[in-house]
């Protein structure tokens, strides 16, 4: 009897255990069915919500289809539609193995949380745009004096010589080049059209009615003064063979001679002698093909001091070293206790024209762009190893260092103009050839940017890059520069308008420019 009783109890326990286990399985399957039902309904809602947003935002203006929010909506519709299509198969798979399904659900939850975090970081850059203020605000002289340099309206001194210190002009002209994405872009430039773009940009920037008056406003030239044009030859790496750079086989972006020719033409028109116009990237050589394409053969070139053995027999090429640590022109970084030492060419020049290119950058902490503020990275030397350990490209402090470089008195006080070379552009990286842009109808950008406020000018160029590739371009360097009073950092709204930046887009494809209007 005891054995039968013990067996009965044992059997009863087994039955209870089996029943409990089945109950757990049934409960979990029920939960999966319930969640699956909710999941499908949620997917349908998300799909229709994104579709509604896409139609409303892009229906009246199809060009908005390339905006980041529209791209995100398209990605959401595609992703959630696929999930909806396979929802029954997902449910069936999860019902096969309870332990595995629990594990997978846990992984999915963790991945979703991580994905949401990354999505928030991607779509909300570290540095937010300046909040909107008074619409169309342009400061009077008394307001400029009252606000001083420690406000979001502050900028470099030369900008206050203009009627609108935060004005940025973007001139687009599809006749400026015939480049179709293959070959050396230098061979496809239309010099006369680019000359026209520069003349119009200078007049619009300065509020004048002739190119000469505009250039005089920018460069109040007096006899004996000199102008240094800072080009971007970053992709010409080697001091030893950089003069032999073959831009027919290596089409990585360097400044294009046609745009520089137009600037030289403008300077010559107001009486600046050829020998007082200096083209330089002190950290690099200036290669032979570029100099051959420059029409004025009396222009002087200043190259890296390590290029000495290679300039013999090349006319009008000179070396430029850097000032010493204890020079009055050296400054100290706010990010590191390091000396920032400008190249002597900029110390000796009366005025500086900064000519960046419209390029993205692979490193996140420089804001993924290399524009006017980054262009001066090649204008200085410092006691830190900026390419190595400290401050490194992968350190946030590097962005602060770039802002400090531009806050050095030599660049802050002498820079009179920024001309962004966007005839060509690469929105992703700085070390590659130019690309065709979807936001320009699968053509090169064919746009030149003009400004004196370097932060405002960079802000506009950043928005052009964002329009092409999304919010990966954060403008981190520009944020720190604005904190130092170097200019206004702002992002445009969905209508491509600004509050503080006086943005003047001119499309020569659709209008005849009249400076008297």
C-alpha positions in Angstrom: 0.0 0.0 0.0 2.8 2.4 0.9 4.4 1.6 -2.4 1.2 2.2 -4.3 0.6 5.5 -2.3 4.2 6.6 -3.0 3.8 5.7 -6.7 0.4 7.6 -6.8 2.0 10.7 -5.2 4.9 10.5 -7.6 2.6 10.1 -10.5 0.5 13.0 -9.3 3.6 15.2 -9.0 4.7 14.3 -12.5 1.2 15.1 -13.8 1.3 18.5 -12.0 4.7 19.2 -13.3 3.7 18.2 -16.9 0.5 20.3 -16.6 2.5 23.3 -15.3 5.1 23.0 -18.0 2.4 22.8 -20.7 0.6 25.7 -19.1 3.9 27.7 -19.4 4.3 26.7 -23.0 0.7 27.5 -23.8 0.9 30.8 -22.0 4.1 31.8 -23.9 2.6 30.8 -27.2 -0.5 32.8 -26.4 1.7 35.8 -25.6 3.5 35.4 -28.9 0.2 35.3 -30.8 -1.0 38.3 -28.9 2.2 40.2 -29.4 2.2 39.2 -33.1 -1.3 40.6 -33.5 -0.3 43.9 -31.9 3.0 43.9 -33.8 1.2 43.7 -37.2 -1.2 46.4 -36.2 1.6 48.6 -35.0 3.6 47.9 -38.2 0.6 49.0 -40.3 0.2 52.2 -38.3 3.9 53.0 -38.6 3.9 52.3 -42.4 0.9 54.6 -43.0 2.2 57.3 -40.7 5.5 57.4 -42.6 3.7 57.2 -45.9 1.5 60.1 -44.9 4.5 62.2 -43.8 6.4 61.4 -47.0 3.5 62.4 -49.3 2.7 65.6 -47.3 6.3 66.8 -47.1 7.4 65.8 -50.7 4.2 66.0 -52.7 4.4 69.8 -53.2 8.2 69.8 -53.4 9.7 66.6 -54.8 13.3 67.8 -54.2 12.6 67.2 -50.4 12.8 63.5 -51.1 16.6 63.7 -50.4 16.1 65.4 -47.0 17.2 63.3 -44.0 13.6 63.0 -42.6 12.3 61.9 -46.0 15.1 59.3 -46.3 14.3 58.0 -42.9 10.6 57.7 -43.8 11.4 55.7 -46.9 13.7 53.4 -44.9 11.0 52.9 -42.3 8.4 52.0 -44.9 10.7 49.5 -46.5 11.8 47.9 -43.3 8.4 47.6 -41.6 6.8 46.4 -44.8 9.3 43.5 -45.0 8.7 42.7 -41.3 4.9 42.7 -41.9 5.3 40.4 -44.8 7.2 37.9 -42.8 5.4 38.3 -39.5 3.6 34.9 -39.6 6.8 33.1 -40.4 8.5 34.9 -37.5 5.6 33.8 -35.2 5.9 30.2 -36.4 9.6 30.2 -35.9 9.3 31.5 -32.3 6.7 28.8 -31.5 9.2 26.0 -32.4 11.6 26.3 -29.5 10.6 28.2 -26.4 14.1 28.5 -24.9 15.5 29.7 -28.2 12.6 32.1 -28.8 13.1 33.6 -25.3 16.8 34.1 -26.0 16.0 35.6 -29.4 13.4 38.0 -27.9 16.0 39.1 -25.3 18.5 39.7 -28.0 16.0 41.6 -30.1 15.0 43.8 -27.1 18.6 44.6 -26.4 19.3 45.3 -30.1 16.2 47.5 -30.3 17.3 49.5 -27.3 20.8 49.9 -28.7 19.4 50.7 -32.2 17.1 53.4 -30.8 20.1 54.9 -28.9 22.2 54.9 -32.1 19.4 56.3 -34.1 18.9 59.1 -31.6 22.6 59.9 -31.8 22.7 59.8 -35.6 19.6 61.9 -36.1 20.4 64.3 -33.3 24.0 65.4 -33.6 26.1 66.1 -30.6 25.8 69.8 -31.3 22.2 71.1 -31.9 21.6 74.0 -34.2 21.1 77.5 -32.8 17.5 78.0 -31.7 15.5 80.4 -33.9 15.6 84.0 -32.9 14.3 87.2 -34.5 13.5 86.4 -38.1 15.8 88.0 -40.7 17.9 89.7 -38.0 20.7 91.9 -39.4 22.6 93.9 -36.9 23.1 97.6 -37.0 26.5 99.1 -36.1 25.2 100.1 -32.6 23.9 96.6 -32.0 27.2 95.1 -33.1 29.0 97.4 -30.7 26.6 96.6 -27.9 26.7 92.9 -28.3 30.5 92.7 -28.6 32.2 89.4 -29.3 30.8 87.1 -26.7 27.4 86.4 -28.3 26.0 84.1 -31.0 26.0 87.1 -33.3 29.8 87.7 -33.0 32.1 87.0 -35.9 35.5 87.9 -37.3 36.3 91.7 -37.6 36.2 91.9 -41.4 32.6 90.7 -41.5 31.5 94.0 -39.8 32.7 95.9 -42.8 29.8 94.4 -44.8 26.2 95.6 -44.8 25.2 92.2 -43.5 28.0 90.5 -41.5 26.4 87.1 -41.5 25.5 87.0 -45.2 26.4 83.9 -47.2 25.8 83.8 -50.9 25.5 80.5 -52.9 25.8 80.9 -56.7 24.8 77.9 -58.7 25.5 77.6 -62.5 25.1 74.3 -64.4 27.1 75.9 -67.3 30.2 76.1 -65.1 31.4 72.6 -66.0 30.6 69.8 -68.4 32.0 67.1 -66.1 29.9 63.9 -66.1 31.6 62.0 -63.4 34.5 60.6 -65.3 38.0 62.1 -65.9 39.9 65.0 -64.5 37.4 67.8 -63.6 40.0 70.4 -64.4 39.6 69.5 -68.1 35.8 70.3 -68.0 35.8 73.8 -66.4 34.1 76.7 -68.1 36.3 79.7 -67.1 34.1 82.5 -68.3 31.0 81.1 -66.5 33.1 80.7 -63.3 34.3 84.3 -63.7 30.7 85.4 -63.9 29.8 83.4 -60.8 32.6 85.0 -58.7 31.7 88.5 -59.9 28.0 87.9 -59.0 28.9 86.4 -55.6 31.2 89.3 -54.7 28.6 91.9 -55.6 25.8 90.1 -53.7 28.0 89.6 -50.7 29.0 93.2 -50.5 25.8 94.9 -51.7 27.6 96.6 -54.5 26.7 97.0 -58.2 30.1 96.3 -59.8 32.7 93.6 -59.2 35.4 96.1 -58.7 33.4 97.9 -56.0 32.7 94.6 -54.3 36.4 93.5 -54.4 37.4 96.9 -52.9 34.9 96.4 -50.1 36.5 93.0 -49.4 40.1 94.0 -49.9 40.7 97.7 -49.2 44.0 97.5 -51.0 46.8 100.0 -50.6 50.1 100.1 -52.4 52.5 97.4 -51.1 49.9 95.2 -49.4 49.7 91.5 -50.1 47.0 88.9 -50.3 47.5 85.2 -49.4 45.1 82.7 -50.9 44.9 79.6 -48.7 44.0 76.7 -51.0 43.4 73.1 -50.0 46.1 70.7 -51.3 45.6 68.2 -48.5 45.4 65.2 -51.0 48.9 66.0 -52.3 50.6 64.3 -49.4 54.3 63.9 -50.4 56.9 66.6 -50.1 59.3 64.5 -52.1 57.2 64.0 -55.3 54.3 66.4 -54.7 55.3 68.6 -57.6 54.8 65.7 -60.0 51.3 65.0 -58.8 49.4 63.7 -61.9 45.8 64.9 -61.5 44.8 63.0 -64.7 45.4 59.7 -63.0 44.7 60.8 -59.4 41.6 62.9 -59.4 41.4 63.2 -55.6 40.0 66.7 -54.9 42.4 69.6 -54.8 41.4 73.2 -55.4 40.6 73.8 -59.0 42.7 76.4 -60.9 39.7 77.9 -62.7 38.1 79.2 -59.5 41.5 80.6 -58.3 41.9 82.2 -61.7 38.6 84.1 -61.1 39.8 85.3 -57.7 43.1 86.5 -59.2 41.2 88.3 -61.9 39.2 90.1 -59.2 42.2 91.1 -57.2 44.1 92.3 -60.3 41.0 94.4 -61.2 41.5 96.6 -58.1 45.2 97.1 -58.6 46.8 94.2 -56.6 50.0 93.4 -58.4 50.6 89.8 -59.5 53.7 89.5 -57.3 51.7 90.5 -54.3 49.2 87.7 -54.7 50.4 84.6 -52.9 48.9 81.1 -53.3 49.8 78.7 -50.5 49.1 75.5 -48.6 52.1 75.6 -46.2 51.7 71.9 -45.3 51.9 70.7 -48.9 53.6 71.3 -52.2 51.7 73.1 -55.0 51.9 70.8 -58.0 53.1 71.7 -61.5 49.7 71.1 -63.3 47.9 73.5 -61.0 50.5 76.2 -61.7 50.3 75.6 -65.4 46.6 76.2 -65.3 46.9 79.5 -63.5 46.8 82.2 -66.2 48.9 84.8 -64.4 52.5 83.5 -64.4 53.8 86.2 -62.0 51.8 84.9 -59.0 54.0 83.6 -56.2 53.6 80.2 -54.5 54.6 79.3 -51.0 55.0 75.7 -50.1 56.1 73.4 -47.3 59.6 74.1 -46.0 60.5 70.4 -46.5 60.1 70.8 -50.2 63.3 72.8 -50.6 65.2 70.4 -52.8 62.4 70.3 -55.4 61.8 73.9 -56.1 65.0 74.6 -58.0 64.1 75.5 -61.6 60.5 76.1 -60.8 59.8 79.8 -61.0 58.1 81.9 -58.3 58.1 79.1 -55.7 59.2 79.9 -52.2 59.3 78.0 -48.8 57.3 79.0 -45.8 58.2 77.8 -42.3 56.3 78.6 -39.1 56.8 81.1 -36.3 58.5 80.0 -33.1 56.7 79.0 -29.9 57.6 82.3 -28.2 56.5 84.4 -31.2 53.9 87.2 -30.6 51.9 85.5 -33.3 51.7 82.1 -31.6 48.7 81.4 -29.5 47.7 78.7 -27.0 45.0 76.0 -27.5 42.1 75.9 -25.1 41.9 72.1 -25.5 45.6 71.5 -24.7 48.4 73.5 -23.4 50.0 73.6 -26.8 51.3 76.4 -29.0 49.6 77.1 -32.3 52.2 78.6 -34.7 51.0 80.2 -37.9 53.0 79.8 -41.1 55.1 82.9 -41.8 53.4 83.4 -45.1 50.2 84.4 -43.3 52.1 86.5 -40.7 53.7 88.5 -43.6 50.5 88.8 -45.7 48.2 91.8 -45.2 45.0 89.9 -46.1 43.9 86.3 -46.3 41.4 84.6 -48.6 40.3 81.2 -47.4 39.3 78.8 -50.2 38.0 75.5 -48.8 36.3 72.8 -50.9 32.9 71.3 -50.5 34.0 68.0 -48.9 32.9 65.6 -46.2 35.3 64.1 -43.8 35.6 60.6 -42.5 36.2 61.5 -38.9 33.2 62.1 -36.7 34.8 64.6 -34.3 35.6 67.1 -36.9 31.9 67.1 -37.7 32.4 64.9 -40.8 33.2 68.0 -42.9 36.3 69.8 -44.0 35.4 73.3 -44.9 36.9 76.8 -44.1 37.7 76.2 -40.4 39.3 72.8 -41.2 41.1 74.3 -44.1 43.4 76.2 -41.7 44.6 73.0 -40.2 47.2 73.1 -42.8 48.1 76.7 -42.0 49.8 76.2 -38.7 52.2 74.0 -36.8 51.8 73.0 -33.1 53.7 71.2 -30.5 51.1 68.4 -30.3 51.0 65.5 -32.7 47.6 66.2 -34.2 47.7 63.1 -36.4 48.8 60.8 -33.6 48.1 60.5 -29.9 47.2 63.9 -28.6 45.1 65.6 -29.8 44.1 62.9 -32.2 41.6 62.9 -35.0 39.5 60.6 -32.9 39.4 62.9 -29.9 36.8 65.6 -29.3 39.5 68.0 -28.4 40.7 68.0 -32.0 37.6 70.0 -32.9 38.3 72.5 -30.2 41.9 72.8 -31.5 40.6 73.6 -35.0 38.4 76.4 -33.5 41.5 77.7 -31.6 43.5 77.7 -34.8 41.0 80.0 -36.5 40.8 82.2 -33.3 44.5 82.9 -33.6 44.8 86.6 -34.2 46.6 86.1 -37.5 43.6 84.3 -39.1 40.9 86.1 -37.1 42.1 89.6 -38.0 43.4 89.1 -41.5 40.8 86.8 -43.1 38.7 89.0 -45.5 36.8 86.4 -47.5 35.8 82.7 -47.7 35.1 81.3 -51.1 33.8 77.7 -50.9 34.9 75.8 -54.0 31.8 73.7 -54.7 32.0 73.4 -58.4 32.9 69.9 -57.5 32.2 68.1 -54.2 32.4 64.9 -52.3 29.9 64.8 -49.4 31.4 61.8 -47.7 35.2 61.9 -47.5 38.0 64.3 -48.1 40.5 62.0 -49.7 38.6 60.8 -52.8 37.6 62.2 -56.2 34.4 64.3 -56.5 31.1 62.7 -57.0 27.8 63.4 -58.7 25.1 64.6 -56.3 21.5 63.3 -56.2 20.4 66.6 -54.7 21.7 68.3 -57.9 20.0 66.0 -60.4 22.9 63.5 -60.5 25.4 66.3 -61.4 28.2 68.0 -59.6 27.1 70.8 -57.2 28.4 73.5 -59.6 28.0 76.0 -56.7 30.3 78.6 -55.2 29.8 79.9 -51.7 30.8 83.4 -50.5 31.0 84.8 -47.0 33.1 86.6 -44.5 31.7 85.0 -41.3 33.5 81.6 -41.4 31.1 79.8 -39.2 28.0 81.0 -41.1 29.7 80.1 -44.4 30.5 76.7 -43.1 27.0 76.3 -41.7 25.5 76.8 -45.2 27.9 74.3 -46.8 27.2 71.8 -44.1 23.5 72.0 -44.9 24.3 71.3 -48.6 26.2 68.2 -47.5 23.4 67.2 -45.1 20.9 67.5 -47.9 22.9 65.0 -49.9 23.9 62.4 -47.3 21.9 63.1 -44.1 22.7 64.4 -40.6 26.1 62.7 -40.3 27.6 66.2 -40.9 27.2 67.7 -37.4 29.2 70.9 -37.6 31.1 70.1 -34.3 34.1 72.4 -35.2 31.7 75.2 -36.1 29.9 74.9 -32.8 33.2 75.4 -30.9 34.2 78.3 -33.2 30.9 80.0 -32.5 31.5 79.7 -28.8 34.8 81.6 -29.4 32.9 84.4 -31.1 34.1 83.5 -34.6 30.6 83.5 -36.2 27.0 82.3 -36.2 26.4 78.5 -36.2 22.9 77.7 -37.5 21.1 75.0 -39.5 18.4 75.8 -42.0 14.8 74.7 -41.6 12.7 72.6 -43.9 12.2 75.6 -46.2 16.0 76.0 -46.4 15.8 79.3 -44.5 17.8 80.7 -41.6 17.0 83.1 -38.7 20.5 84.6 -38.1 22.3 83.9 -41.3 21.5 86.2 -44.2 21.4 83.5 -46.8 21.3 84.6 -50.5 21.0 81.6 -52.9 21.3 82.6 -56.6 20.6 80.0 -59.3 21.8 81.3 -62.7 20.0 78.5 -64.4 16.6 80.0 -63.5 17.3 83.8 -63.4 19.2 86.6 -64.9 21.1 88.3 -62.1 20.5 92.1 -61.7 22.7 93.7 -59.0 20.5 96.8 -59.0 17.5 94.9 -57.6 
